[in-house]
Amino acid sequence: LLNKKALRANDAHSREDEGCCKRPRETPECARTHSFLTGNSPHLKQRDMQTMNFYIKEKTMARDKKLVESITSMEDDFAQWYTDVVKKAELCDYASVKGCMVIKPDGYAIWENIQHELDKRFKKAGVKNVYMPLFIPESLLDKEKDHVEGFAPEVAWVTQGGLEPLQERLCVRPTSETLFCDFYQKDIHSYRDLPKVYNQWCSVVRWEKTTRPFLRSREFLWQEGHTAHATAEEAQERTIQMLNLYADFCEDFLAIPVVRGQKTDKEKFAGAEATYTIESLMHDGKALQSGTSHNFGDGFAKAFGIQYSDKDNQLKYVHQTSWGMTTRMIGAIIMVHGDNEGLVLPPNVAPTQVVIVPIRQQQEGVLEKAREVEEVLSNFRVKVDDSDKSPGWKFSESEMRGIPVRVELGPKDIEAGQAVLVRRDTHEKITVALSEIAEKVDELLKTIQHDMYERAKAHRDAHTYDAHNMEEMKDIADNKPGFIRAMWCGCQECEDKLKEQVGVTSRCMPFKQEKLADTCVCCGKPATKMVYWGKAY
């Protein structure tokens, strides 16, 4: 890894024609190194080219080591690699409250892009934004028995307001079903009031015992959609519509392939009739639940008394849905696309799509030309790195932050009327004419977006295995991280046994079913469903 960093840094120096440092060559060591770089060394005849290259690598490695030394290799320790990338790329930091995080500008900018794109798609689907209170009275939370039991261990309570104890405890919202139900009970009277298709962008609090930045924190940002419909058919249609919206968003915008399916009864949302999910596979072979959509039927409506008068003036209960996606998708982006040099961001979601690095920017005309190129590329999210750091440092920093395209522009490039484009995902370098740079950058960003999805899909497919019995299931789970497809009889006892003995949970029953065998992988009885199993975050 350090050798690769050094070679790229050395390339920056050779393009810059400034030797081993950008300051004047004021020491004998710098002068000797510069002689090697320029080919003017009196000792060059006594050393072969291999020795010269080794010397250059040693010097550049020493300088650039601090850029990457704090990133653990994902092959050595994936969890630590993830934490290192999150902190080194300055996405977030730890807060004074245990289990909470400070989302820094670059991390929040990714969330803003996610939010903007999702919100645009929501509005096309007829969704309207609202906002509900942060607090839920305990009596309101208690109205739906299954729901409150599911969330009770994670609830944070407010028991005092100012200096006075509260007469009733207030729950800090872990989710807002009860608030929406209370509102709908007052707002819905006639079939003319339906459907209600609302969404809110907010934060929620769940008192998790084990936390990790973005993936699982005690407070996180999300959107939660809540709808009310006249019929069960309309509710089911909306449930699947929103799941497909999430899936398309993940694949088209985040370049993350997903498996669409239904959760088992054991894994479904507390209080739901059915829960549907999109599941993605991280680089380490673990699954991540990336978005869910729930059909509540009329259970919440009966608990809260949400009724409407139909066209025949008959009172009927509404049918409801709920669906959500959270900041854990930032964690998914890191773990699906990242590498040992930091973030690798899909162009669609990257806060900065293009960074221009001027080479020898102190030379007259270089920085001015970089600004001209920035203006030409103004249709993209572009910036010029005009800091006083060395080009090698800037290269490494842009790679750490996952910026999809780097533009290298120096005096020789300007003289030749060209620039060098460098892909973050593959490090491929492409020389383009300045007169065509806008068109070429546009093509390159689209290519990177497509290629990142295809690589992630190839990784998922290569790490998806079929098991036909418990022996195969255990062997795959122990030795081949990834999804395991296997037949299931539908019995929760088998689901529990697979978790206890194999260490996997059911991820989903995919919409696209295949008959891998006639019998359940666990008990040998007739199978009813093919299920994706796996270890998960």
Residue, then its C-alpha position, 0 to 999 in steps of 0.5 A: l500500500l505504501n509503495k503504491k502511495a509513494l509511486r503516485a507521489n513520485d509521479a506528482h514530483s516528476r510531473e512537477d520537476e521539483g525533485c523530492c520537495k517543493r521547497p528549494r533544494e537547500t540540503p545535500e540530501c535534497a540535492r542528491t535526490h534531485s540529481f537522481l530524479t533529473g538524471n544528472s547524478p554523477h553516480l548514476k553510472q555506478r547505480d543501475m535503474q533499479t537502485m535509483n527507483f528504490y532510493i526514490k521510493e524510500k524517500t517518498m515513502a518516508r514523506d507520505k507514510k503519515l498519510v496512510e499509516s492510520i488506516t488498518s488493512m481491511e484484510d487484517d481487521f475489517a472493523q478497524w479499517y471501517t473506523d479508520v476510514v470514517k475518522k480519517a476521511e472526516l465523516c464523523d467523530y465521537a460525541s460526549v454522549k456515549g453511542c452518539m456521533v458528530i456528523k462532520p461536513d463531508g459526512y453530512a454532505i453525503w446525507e444531504n445528497i441522499q436526502h435530496e435524491l430520495d425526496k425528489r423520488f418521493k415527491k414523484a410518487g405523491v409523497k408530502n413532507v410533514y413533521m411530528p413532535l419529538f416526544i411521545p406520551e407513554s399512554l400513546l405508546d402503550k396503545e399498540k401492544d406488539h409495537v411497544e413490546g418491540f421497542a421497550p428495551e431501546v426507549a429513552w424516557v424524559t421524566q422531568g421538565g425543568l425543575e418539576p417531575l412530569q405527571e406522565r413519562l415522555c418517550v423520545r421517539p424511537t419511531s413515529e407510528t403512534l404519533f401519526c396514528d394519533f394525528y390520523q385519528k383526528d384528521i381522517h373522517s371521510y373517504r375523501d380524506l384518503p389516501k394520506v401519504y406523508n413522510q418526515w425527515c428527522s432524527v430518532v433515538r434508540w438506546e442501543k447497547t453496541t454502537r458503531p458510527f453510522l451503522r448503529s448509533r443511539e441517535f440517527l437521522w432518517q426519513e419515515g413515511h406513514t400512509a393511510h389507505a381506504t383498502a388493503e389492496e391500496a396499502q399493499e400496493r404502496t408498500i411494494q412501491m416504496l420498497n422498489l423505490y428504495a431498491d432503485f435508489c440504491e442501485d441507480f444512485l448509490a451503485i449498491p446492488v440489493v436483494r428484494g424480499q419479505k422478512t420472516d414473521k420472526e424478523k418483521f417489524a413490531g406491529a406489522e402484518a408484513t415487512y419487506t426489505i432490501e438486503s445488500l452485501m458488504h465487502d466483508g461478506k456480512a449483510l446490511q438491511s438497507g431499507t424496509s417497507h411495512n404493511f400494517g394492515d388495520g392493526f394500528a387503526k383499530a388500536f387508535g380508532i382511525q375510521y372513515s365513512d365510505k361512499d355508502n356512509q359505512l364506518k371502516y378502518v384505514h389500512q396503513t404502511s410505514w417505510g424508512m431509510t437511515t444514515r446507515m446507508i453512509g456506512a453501506i457506501i463505505m463498506v461496499h465501495g471503500d478500499n485500503e486507501g479510504l473512501v471510494l464514492p459513487p459520482n452520483v452521491a459524492p459531495t465533490q465529484v471532481v478535484i483539480v490539482p494544480i502542479r507547480q501552482q506558484q508558477e505564473g498562469v497555472l492557478e489561473k488556468a485551473r480556475e478556468v477549468e473549474e468554470v468549464l466544469s461548473n456543471f459538476r460538483v468541482k473544486v480547485d485544491d489551491s492549498d499549500k500542500s504538495p501535489g503528492w499530499k493532495f493526491s492522497e487526500s483526494e483519494m482518502r475522501g473518495i473524490p471520483v475524478r482528479v484533474e492534474l494540471g501543470p505547466k507542461d499540460i497547459e503548454a500542450g493544451q491538455a490535462v490528466l484525468v485520474r479515476r479514484d476507483t481504478h487509478e487509471k490515468i487518461t490524458v484529454a484535451l482541455s477543449e474536450i474536458a467537460e465532455k470527457v469528465d461527464e463520460l468518465l463519471k458515468t462510466i465510474q458510476h456504472d463500473m462501481y455498480e457492476r463490481a459490487k454486483a460481481h462481488r455479491d454474486a461471487h459471495t452468494y452460495d447454495a446449501h442443501n443440508m446443515e453440514e453444507m450450511k455450517d461449512i459455508a458459514d464458517n469458511k465463506p463469508g456471504f449470502i447463503r441461499a437455502m430452502w426453509c419449511g417456514c417453521q420458526e424452530c428451524e430459524d432459531k436453530l440455524k441462528e444458534q448452531v450456524g450463526v446466521t439469520s434469515r435476511c429475506m425471502p426473495f421475490k424471485q424464488e428458486k427451488l433449490a431442493d424439496t426439503c428444508v435445509c434444517c429439518g428435512k421436512p417439505a420446504t415452502k420458501m427459498v431464503y437468503w441467510g447470512k451474518a449481518y450488521 
